[in-house]
Amino acid sequence: MNLRTSLQTISLVAVAGFTLAACSSGADAPAESPSATAPTASADAMEPSPTHDAMEDDAMTDDAMAEDATTEDDAMAEEEAEEPAASVDVPKQLKFTSTTLADGAEFDGASLAGKDTLLWFWAPWCPTCQAEASEIAAAAANLPEGVSIVGVPGRSDVGAMKEFTAKYGLEDFDHLVDEDGSLWSGFNVAYQPAFAFINDDGTVETLPGSLSAQGVIDAANELAAN
């Protein structure tokens, strides 16, 4: 199955350069005269060593600086967390409202924007949908993380839709009621079964026809990868 999503290959090349510098004494350096007398004491040796109190003061200063840096990092992290998430453009196909089949709750199609989602369009009276139902149930239980599936039963009554989902074990994911087929039309679905693939980048592709469980999983993996 081909989706109209471009797969970009990124090549990362890491080049590390090392420069080794060797230190050696000059060959022409004059030898020390044996008669030269050793200095009584170097300037460094004559300087008094820091007292215990001075060392404690330095340690306390270092601890205070580290604490200030940690506090500053925490403040920056809190500011970033409080920043609002970037708004997501809603594709025209998702500008709809419906109700869920299970409990009749209101559903806003815009809530799917920015999320990798597969829509499965089906009808309870459709023999192909009946044959495909077990494949969809199997695929729904094995989708990659971050990808969901939503059923869109249409052109039938709610009672028949509920009987269908109960019979074929399809009650583990949402289904949106589309009795008059208006949602189908919004995705250019002329007949069932069909699928629409909503990519988190805002693109939507409709694919007519049936898919096996593996075909659905492959499509979901492709969405997740882009």
C-alpha positions in Angstrom: 0.0 0.0 0.0 1.3 3.4 -1.0 0.6 6.5 1.1 1.2 10.0 -0.2 3.7 10.8 2.5 7.3 11.5 1.6 9.9 9.4 3.5 13.0 11.4 4.0 16.4 9.7 4.5 18.7 11.5 6.8 22.4 10.6 6.8 24.3 11.6 9.9 28.1 11.7 9.4 30.2 12.3 12.6 33.8 13.3 12.0 36.0 13.5 15.0 39.5 14.9 14.7 42.2 14.5 17.3 45.4 16.4 17.5 48.1 15.0 19.6 50.9 17.4 20.7 54.2 16.0 22.0 56.3 17.9 24.5 60.1 17.5 24.5 63.0 19.5 25.9 65.2 21.3 23.5 68.4 19.5 22.4 70.5 22.7 22.7 69.4 23.6 26.2 72.5 24.4 28.3 73.3 21.9 31.1 73.0 23.1 34.6 76.3 24.1 36.1 77.4 21.7 38.8 78.6 24.6 40.8 75.3 26.4 40.8 73.8 26.5 44.2 70.3 25.4 44.8 67.9 28.2 45.7 67.0 28.4 49.3 63.3 28.6 48.7 61.0 29.4 45.8 58.6 32.2 45.9 55.7 29.7 45.7 57.1 27.8 48.6 57.4 30.9 50.7 53.7 31.8 50.3 51.6 30.7 53.2 49.2 27.8 52.5 45.5 28.6 52.7 44.0 28.3 56.2 41.2 25.8 56.9 38.7 28.6 57.3 39.6 30.1 53.9 39.1 26.7 52.3 35.7 26.4 54.0 34.7 29.8 52.7 35.7 28.8 49.1 33.7 25.6 49.4 30.6 27.5 50.6 31.0 30.0 47.7 31.1 27.1 45.2 28.0 25.4 46.8 26.1 28.7 46.6 27.0 29.2 42.9 25.9 25.6 42.1 22.6 26.2 44.0 22.0 29.4 42.1 22.7 27.6 38.7 20.3 24.8 39.7 17.6 27.3 40.7 18.0 29.1 37.4 17.7 25.9 35.4 14.6 24.9 37.2 13.0 28.3 36.6 13.8 28.0 32.9 12.3 24.5 32.7 9.1 25.8 34.4 8.8 28.6 31.9 9.1 26.2 29.0 6.5 23.9 30.5 4.1 26.8 30.9 4.4 27.8 27.2 1.2 26.9 25.3 1.5 24.2 22.7 1.6 25.3 19.1 -1.8 25.3 17.4 -2.6 22.6 14.9 -4.2 23.4 11.6 -7.4 21.4 11.2 -7.9 19.8 7.7 -11.3 20.6 6.1 -12.2 16.9 6.3 -12.0 17.0 10.1 -14.3 20.0 10.5 -17.3 17.9 11.5 -19.3 16.8 14.5 -20.8 13.4 15.3 -21.7 11.1 18.1 -20.0 8.0 19.3 -21.9 4.7 18.7 -21.2 3.3 22.2 -22.8 6.0 24.3 -24.0 8.8 22.0 -21.4 11.3 23.3 -20.6 14.3 21.2 -17.5 14.0 19.0 -15.6 16.8 17.4 -13.6 15.8 14.3 -11.1 18.5 15.0 -9.9 16.5 18.0 -8.2 14.2 15.5 -6.0 17.0 14.0 -2.3 16.4 14.7 -2.9 12.8 15.5 -2.0 9.7 13.4 -5.4 8.1 12.9 -7.0 5.5 10.6 -10.7 5.9 9.8 -12.5 2.7 8.7 -15.7 3.3 6.8 -18.1 0.4 7.0 -21.8 -0.5 6.9 -23.5 -3.4 8.9 -25.3 -4.7 5.9 -22.1 -4.9 3.7 -20.8 -8.5 3.1 -17.3 -7.2 2.5 -17.3 -5.3 5.8 -18.5 -8.4 7.5 -15.7 -10.5 6.1 -13.2 -7.7 6.9 -14.4 -7.2 10.5 -12.2 -9.8 12.2 -9.2 -8.5 10.4 -9.9 -5.0 11.7 -10.4 -6.3 15.2 -7.0 -8.1 15.1 -5.2 -5.0 13.7 -6.7 -2.7 16.3 -5.1 -4.7 19.0 -1.7 -4.4 17.4 -1.3 -0.9 16.3 2.0 1.0 16.9 2.1 3.4 19.8 0.6 6.8 18.9 -1.7 5.5 16.2 -5.4 4.9 16.7 -8.3 3.6 14.6 -11.8 5.0 14.5 -14.8 3.3 12.8 -17.3 5.3 10.8 -20.4 3.2 10.2 -22.9 4.8 7.8 -26.1 4.4 5.8 -27.8 2.4 8.4 -29.5 2.7 11.8 -27.7 2.7 15.2 -29.3 -0.6 16.3 -27.8 -2.5 13.4 -24.4 -0.8 13.9 -24.3 -1.8 17.6 -25.2 -5.4 16.7 -22.4 -5.5 14.2 -19.7 -4.2 16.6 -20.9 -6.7 19.3 -20.9 -9.6 16.9 -17.4 -9.0 15.5 -15.6 -7.8 18.7 -15.2 -4.2 17.5 -16.2 -2.5 20.8 -12.6 -1.7 21.9 -12.3 1.4 19.8 -14.6 4.3 19.0 -17.1 4.3 16.1 -18.8 7.5 14.8 -22.4 7.4 13.7 -23.0 8.5 10.2 -26.6 7.4 9.4 -27.0 9.8 6.4 -23.5 9.2 5.0 -22.5 12.9 5.3 -19.2 12.1 6.9 -18.5 9.6 4.2 -19.0 12.3 1.6 -16.6 14.6 3.5 -13.8 12.1 2.9 -14.9 11.3 -0.7 -16.1 7.8 0.3 -18.5 6.7 -2.3 -18.8 3.0 -1.2 -17.7 0.8 1.6 -15.4 -0.4 3.0 -12.8 2.4 2.7 -10.1 3.9 4.8 -8.9 7.5 5.5 -5.4 8.0 6.8 -4.9 11.1 8.9 -1.3 12.0 9.3 -0.1 14.2 12.2 1.3 16.6 9.6 -2.2 17.5 8.5 -2.5 15.5 5.4 -5.4 13.2 4.8 -5.6 10.4 2.2 -8.7 8.2 1.4 -8.2 4.7 0.1 -11.2 2.8 -1.1 -11.3 -1.0 -0.7 -10.5 -3.6 1.9 -7.4 -4.3 3.9 -6.1 -7.3 5.8 -5.0 -7.1 9.4 -1.4 -6.8 8.3 -2.2 -4.2 5.7 -3.8 -2.0 8.4 -0.8 -2.5 10.7 1.6 -1.6 7.8 -0.4 1.5 7.1 -0.3 2.5 10.8 3.5 1.9 10.9 3.9 4.2 7.9 1.9 6.9 9.6 3.8 6.6 12.8 7.1 6.8 10.9 6.2 10.2 9.4 
